[in-house]
Amino acid sequence: MKKLFKLILNTIPRPILIRLSIVVRPILAFLLRGSRFTDPIDGKSFRMFLPYGYGTQRNNVLSPSTLSLERHRLLWLYLQNETDFFTAPKKVLHFAPEQEFYKRFKKQTNLDYITTDLFSPLADVKADICNLPFEDNSYDIILCNHVLEHIPDDTKAMQELYRVLKPGGMGIFQIPQDLSRATTFTDDSITDPKERAKIFGQYDHVRVYGRDYFDKLRSIGFKVDEVDYTKKIAPELVEKYCLAKGEIIPVCYK
């Protein structure tokens, strides 16, 4: 199964995968039902989660029902338990919307919810993150998760995120991060997709962020809280929800 998933991830374009998953998801959820692991997004439980990864695959990380990964479930729990995202009126901009969130956020009557991306079939507005068609100080909340590692000019992208966020607004900008690195690594001379996947974790990533990521956001103007939310969750639930212990949520304010 791991080899099959790796082949699918590395050969089928992401927009097509999104469409295919709508059909496959109910079948996987039925076949893998059980009680060992639970997806907190929909409350459904399974005997196992699916493996996932472009290079080295991780076991028990992809939820059969919502197709969420560790970072999605952690973000859901943070928004649910630590913010008023699900109750207060908010104008929200969501980049590259994850399908496990898309329909749920769309249905929330408290949200004025707009999605954006250059390629995603779930995007309301097709836009370049480095040149956004939105006015200054437009959004209460911006979700931009696992996007910046794809962007060659991430400084310009961060400046645009800051520009369209309202004063006092909150942005959550998760990225794949190697906390053992003090500084971010990039090398444009590496062009082979297999080599890029090996070094950067995915063939279409352009850098590996280190601990300096948070200070780069601060240099743009954001106030950044480095939230290790797994420390606030009981260890048995970290395991049951298949979370990545020690993952940092960058919560940014303007």
N, C-alpha and C positions, 0 to 999 in steps of 0.2 A: 504493500500500500504506500509506503514512504517513497519508493522509486516512482510509482505512478503519479503521486502528488507533485513530486519534483519536476517530472516531465511536463505535466499540465501547466505548472506555474511558469516554466521557462519557455514554453512554446506558444501558448495561447495569449493573445493581447488582453490586457486588463479589462477594457470595456466589454469584450466578448465574455470573459469570465464572469463579470457581474451579471450579464443576462442569463448565462447558463446556470448560475447558482440559484436563480429563482426556481428553476425546475428541479434541480438536484437536492436542494436543502430539505424538503419534507421527507424525501426517501431516506436520506442519511439520518435524520432525527428519529425516524421510526426504527431503523435497523440497529441503532446504537443506544436506544433507551435503556435506562438503568438508574442507579442511585449513587454511584461513587462520586461523580463530579456534577456541579450545578452551575448553570449560567445565570448570574444575578440579573441580567438584562430582561430575561423573560421568565425566570424561575424554573426552567425545565432542567431535568437531571438525566445523566447518561452514564453508561458503564465505562465509557472512555471518550476523550476528545480526540480530534484528528491531529495528525502531525502537520507541521507547516515550516516552510523555509526555502529560500531560493538556493542557498548554498548548503550549509549544515542544517538539517531539519531538526526541529524541536518536537518532542513527543507531547501529546495531551495539551495542545494549546488552542486549536481551532474548534470553536463550539459548533456542533452539528446543527443546531437550530437557528442561531442568529449569525453564524459564521464570524463571530467576534474573536479577536485575539486577546492576549493578556492585557495589552494597553487599553483596549476598548472597554473591557470589564472594569479595569481600575478607574478609568475616567468616568464611567457610569456611576460607580459607587461614590466617587468624589463629588460629582455634580448632585447626586441624590442626597448625600448625607451632609455636605459641607456648604452648599450654596442654595439660593432660592431659584435656581434655573427652572424648576418644574412648577413653580407657583406664581412668581412675580412677572408682570409684563416686561418683556425684553425684546429688543430688536437684535436679531442674531444673524451673523454672517458665517457660513460654514464652507470651508474650502475642501475640495475633493471629498464630498460627503460619503461617509461609510454607510453601507446599506443597512447595517444593524441599527444605526441611529436614524436614518433618513425618514422612514415612514413614521416612526415614533415621534420625532421632533416636529414633523409636518402636522401631525394631529393635535399637537399641544395648542390649545386655544390662547394660552398666555404669550405665545411667541409670534413675533413677526419674523418669519424664518426664510432666509434667502440662501441658496446654495450657489457656489461658483467653482469653475474649473475650466481648463482649456479643452479637455477631452471627455470627461466623465458624462455618461448618459443621464446621470442624476442631477446635473448642474442646471440651475435656472438661468444663470448668466455665464456665458462662455467668456472668460477673461484671463489675461496674463497677470499673475500675482505681482509682477514688477511694474505694471501699468494699469492699475485698477480704475474702472469707470464709475467709482463711487465718490460722493462728496466727502470732504473732511468731516471728522467727528460725527460719523453716521451711526455707529453700532455700539450697543451696550456690551455685547459679547461677541468675540471672534474665536472660532474653533479652526485651527490650522494644524492638523496633526499628521506627521510623517509626510510632509510636503517639502519643507525647506532643504532636506538632503538631496532633493532632485534639482534644485535651482542653482545654476551657475553663479548668479549674482544674488546671493542670499542677503547681502547688506541692503540692496535696493528693495528686496521683498519685505524685509523687516521694517524698513522705512515706510513702505506702503501700508503695512499692517498698523503701524503706529498712527499714521495719518488718518485712517478711516475709523479708528477706535475713538469712541467718545471719551472726554475727560472723566475719570472715575470709572471707566469701563474695564472689563476683564478679558484677557486673551489667554487661551491655553494652546501652547505651541509644542506639542510632544515631538520628539525626534528619536531615531535610533542613536544611542549614545554609548560610548565606551568610557566609563568613569575612571578607568585605569590610565587614561591618557590625560595629561594636563592640557594639551593643545590639540586643536582640530587638525586632521590630516586630509590633504587633497593632493592629487597628482594627475594633471590633465594628459600626461603622456601615456597613461594606461588606457588603451582603447579597446582591447579585446574583451568582449562581453563576459567570457568565463573568468578571465583574470580580474575584471572589475567586480564580479560577484564574489570571488574569493577574498579580495582585499577590502571592498566596501560593503559587503554583505548582500548586495543586490546589483544586478547588471546596470540598472539605470540610476544608481546613486552616484553623486559626484564628490562626496566627502564622508569622513567618519568624524562625527562631532566628539570633542573631548569636554573636559570640565569647564573650559573657557567659553562654552556656548552661552552660559547664563550671563557672563560679563559682556559678551557681545550684544545681547539683548539690552542690557543696562546702558551700553554705550549709545544705543539708539534713542534712549529716553525712558524705557520701561522700568518700573519697579518690579523686581522679580522675586517671587517666593519659590524656593526649591523644596517642593513638597514630597517627602517620602511617605506616601499615604499608606503603604503596606505596614508601617509601624503602628498605625492606629487600628489595624484589623487583626482580629484574633488569628494566631498561627494556623489553627485548624481550618479557618475560613479562607486564608490565603491559599492553602492546599486545595480545598474543596472547589474554590472558584477558579483554580488554575491561574493564579496571578504570578507575576515576576517579582519576587521579593527584592526590595531595594530600588525598584524603578522610580525615577524622579519625575514628578509632574511639574513642568515649568508654568507657574501661574503668574501672568504678567498683568500689570495695571498701568494705566495712563493717568 
